[in-house]
Amino acid sequence: MRARRSGLGSLAANALLLLSVLAAPANAIAAGGGVTFEPPTATSTFPVQTLWRQAFRSPSEPARVELMTRLAGTEAWLVEEVAFGAAGPGAYEVEYTDLGFQLPNSHIEYRFRVTLEGEEPETGPAATLAIVDDRIDWRTVEGDLVRLHWQTGDESFAERALRIAEDSVAETAQLLGVTETEPIDFFVYADAADFQAALGPGTKEFVAGRAIAEIRTLFANVAVSEIGSPWLSIVVPHELAHLVFDTATDNPYHEPPHWMNEGLAVFLSEGYTDSDRRRVANAIDRGTLLPLSSLANGFPSDREELFYLGYAEGTSAIDFFVRTYGQENLVKLIRSYALGVTDDEAFVAATGEGMDAFEAAWLADLDAAQPAARGPQAARPGPTPSSWAGGGSSAGSPGPTAAADANGALPGAPVPDTQGDQSVPVVAAVLMLAALLLIFLGIRGRRRTSGPDEP
């Protein structure tokens, strides 16, 4: 809650306040306290540089200045303290260069917050920065819902891609029982290097498309040689299926499994193809099939064959679900996630049993054994020092129990010392002698400082 200052209570003070307001720039905006803000500005050079600027006036040097940013349409602000400098008497400015990556077509809301010593923070006006991939001279064609931005190809290519996109949105939305009303931007890159740079650091070379539901934006890589190929009619419906899937399942609590999202996108755009069937069959033969639980949050990206196996298994599971429980129950399963239910609750509502039971039924249909769990494993225990184990090894099972003798001692056990531990009195005696010596030296020291007449 922002602190407000009380009335000045004197004519002279009010006159000074009026003069300060008149002297401020016409476009300055008061924060409601002692700080007056100019409108903030920002410029972005894609892909990894943004310059944020803010000028403001303050009655004293700020204790802290912060940049606040968030993706447009979201609630949480990212707050970062930034450096500022003096720009004249009572004037300050921020010029902060951020080298963080931002996805193209993102709209970033931003504002600055100034805290004076002992005061509540005062927040300046908000503005919005649009992130644009300005490396490319985009051409754009618009449909009823989709705006297609393309890099290479003639008008017929763009019209074909747009028609595929519009039809795909309508069909998938009808299947999942949702209505899409907000515009969708679709960027089609012709160059793989440009495409990977647009998606940010760490993008694997075998990724060909990506859907970002938060910004209603899709990205695809369609090379010049693929403009007339069937690939366009695969990648466009695939990525749009992700966006409609997000609309059908959106909730603040729990996302559906990744294999379900990708499996549905492949199933709707290609079906369960022979190549995916071979991938699954080969994985079963080699013992490399992945549990569905290991594909809940993403696919392995360190090995290309496992990455594509994740897609094949997700599509196989969707195909099995439709054959076993029907398309209506698949839609029921997917739509239930909008309520924020757990995976087990979603599967019980659609099939009568939990997710583990579904996976077991899917594996039985494939005639496959339960695959071994993959991922981080608990570290094996290290060797135990021999002294900790009584001279023996920590490995192996314990040996047979030996009988105790008449005194209750086990064979080979140390014989107790009935005379007691003689080391304790010796240590106590040494400590007593040391204490007496310290006392004696202390007395002599005090005597030496008592005066010059001491003999």
Secondary structure as the mmCIF struct_conf table of DSSP 4:
data_model
#
loop_
_struct_conf.conf_type_id
_struct_conf.id
_struct_conf.beg_label_comp_id
_struct_conf.beg_label_asym_id
_struct_conf.beg_label_seq_id
_struct_conf.end_label_comp_id
_struct_conf.end_label_asym_id
_struct_conf.end_label_seq_id
HELX_LH_PP_P HELX_LH_PP_P1 ARG A 5 GLY A 7
BEND BEND1 SER A 10 SER A 10
HELX_RH_AL_P HELX_RH_AL_P1 LEU A 11 ALA A 23
BEND BEND2 ALA A 24 ALA A 24
TURN_TY1_P TURN_TY1_P1 ALA A 26 ASN A 27
STRN STRN1 ILE A 29 ALA A 30
BEND BEND3 GLY A 32 GLY A 34
STRN STRN2 THR A 36 PHE A 37
HELX_LH_PP_P HELX_LH_PP_P2 GLU A 38 PRO A 40
STRN STRN3 THR A 41 THR A 45
TURN_TY1_P TURN_TY1_P2 PHE A 46 VAL A 48
STRN STRN4 GLN A 49 ARG A 57
BEND BEND4 PRO A 59 SER A 60
BEND BEND5 ALA A 63 ALA A 63
STRN STRN5 ARG A 64 LEU A 71
TURN_TY1_P TURN_TY1_P3 ALA A 72 GLY A 73
HELX_LH_PP_P HELX_LH_PP_P3 ALA A 76 TRP A 77
STRN STRN6 LEU A 78 GLU A 81
STRN STRN7 GLY A 85 GLY A 88
TURN_TY1_P TURN_TY1_P4 PRO A 89 GLY A 90
STRN STRN8 ALA A 91 ASP A 98
TURN_TY1_P TURN_TY1_P5 PRO A 104 ASN A 105
STRN STRN9 HIS A 107 THR A 115
TURN_TY1_P TURN_TY1_P6 GLU A 117 GLY A 118
BEND BEND6 GLU A 119 GLU A 119
STRN STRN10 GLU A 122 THR A 123
STRN STRN11 ALA A 127 ALA A 130
TURN_TY1_P TURN_TY1_P7 ASP A 134 ARG A 135
BEND BEND7 ILE A 136 ILE A 136
STRN STRN12 ARG A 139 GLU A 142
BEND BEND8 ASP A 144 LEU A 145
STRN STRN13 VAL A 146 TRP A 150
BEND BEND9 GLN A 151 GLY A 153
HELX_RH_AL_P HELX_RH_AL_P2 GLU A 155 LEU A 176
TURN_TY1_P TURN_TY1_P8 GLY A 177 GLY A 177
BEND BEND10 GLU A 182 GLU A 182
STRN STRN14 ILE A 184 TYR A 189
BEND BEND11 ALA A 190 ALA A 190
HELX_RH_AL_P HELX_RH_AL_P3 ALA A 192 LEU A 199
TURN_TY1_P TURN_TY1_P9 PRO A 201 GLY A 202
TURN_TY1_P TURN_TY1_P10 GLU A 205 PHE A 206
STRN STRN15 GLY A 209 ILE A 212
HELX_RH_3T_P HELX_RH_3T_P1 ALA A 213 ILE A 215
TURN_TY1_P TURN_TY1_P11 ARG A 216 ARG A 216
STRN STRN16 THR A 217 ASN A 221
HELX_RH_3T_P HELX_RH_3T_P2 VAL A 224 GLU A 226
TURN_TY1_P TURN_TY1_P12 ILE A 227 GLY A 228
BEND BEND12 SER A 229 SER A 229
TURN_TY1_P TURN_TY1_P13 PRO A 230 TRP A 231
HELX_RH_AL_P HELX_RH_AL_P4 LEU A 232 THR A 249
BEND BEND13 PRO A 252 TYR A 253
HELX_LH_PP_P HELX_LH_PP_P4 GLU A 255 PRO A 257
HELX_RH_AL_P HELX_RH_AL_P5 HIS A 258 SER A 269
TURN_TY1_P TURN_TY1_P14 GLU A 270 GLU A 270
BEND BEND14 TYR A 272 TYR A 272
HELX_RH_AL_P HELX_RH_AL_P6 ASP A 274 ARG A 286
TURN_TY1_P TURN_TY1_P15 GLY A 287 GLY A 287
HELX_LH_PP_P HELX_LH_PP_P5 LEU A 289 PRO A 291
HELX_RH_3T_P HELX_RH_3T_P3 LEU A 292 LEU A 295
BEND BEND15 ALA A 296 ASN A 297
BEND BEND16 ASP A 302 ARG A 303
HELX_RH_AL_P HELX_RH_AL_P7 GLU A 304 TYR A 325
HELX_RH_AL_P HELX_RH_AL_P8 GLN A 327 SER A 336
HELX_RH_3T_P HELX_RH_3T_P4 TYR A 337 LEU A 339
TURN_TY1_P TURN_TY1_P16 GLY A 340 GLY A 340
HELX_RH_AL_P HELX_RH_AL_P9 ASP A 343 THR A 351
BEND BEND17 GLY A 352 GLU A 353
HELX_RH_AL_P HELX_RH_AL_P10 MET A 355 LEU A 366
TURN_TY1_P TURN_TY1_P17 ASP A 367 ASP A 367
HELX_LH_PP_P HELX_LH_PP_P6 ALA A 369 ALA A 373
BEND BEND18 GLY A 375 GLY A 375
HELX_LH_PP_P HELX_LH_PP_P7 ALA A 378 PRO A 381
HELX_LH_PP_P HELX_LH_PP_P8 PRO A 383 PRO A 385
HELX_RH_3T_P HELX_RH_3T_P5 SER A 386 ALA A 389
TURN_TY1_P TURN_TY1_P18 GLY A 390 GLY A 391
BEND BEND19 GLY A 392 GLY A 392
BEND BEND20 SER A 394 GLY A 396
HELX_LH_PP_P HELX_LH_PP_P9 PRO A 400 ALA A 404
TURN_TY1_P TURN_TY1_P19 ALA A 406 ASN A 407
BEND BEND21 GLY A 408 GLY A 408
HELX_LH_PP_P HELX_LH_PP_P10 ALA A 409 LEU A 410
TURN_TY1_P TURN_TY1_P20 PRO A 411 GLY A 412
BEND BEND22 ALA A 413 ALA A 413
HELX_LH_PP_P HELX_LH_PP_P11 PRO A 414 PRO A 416
TURN_TY1_P TURN_TY1_P21 THR A 418 GLN A 419
TURN_TY1_P TURN_TY1_P22 GLN A 422 GLN A 422
HELX_RH_AL_P HELX_RH_AL_P11 SER A 423 ARG A 448
TURN_TY1_P TURN_TY1_P23 THR A 449 THR A 449
BEND BEND23 SER A 450 SER A 450
TURN_TY1_P TURN_TY1_P24 PRO A 452 ASP A 453
#
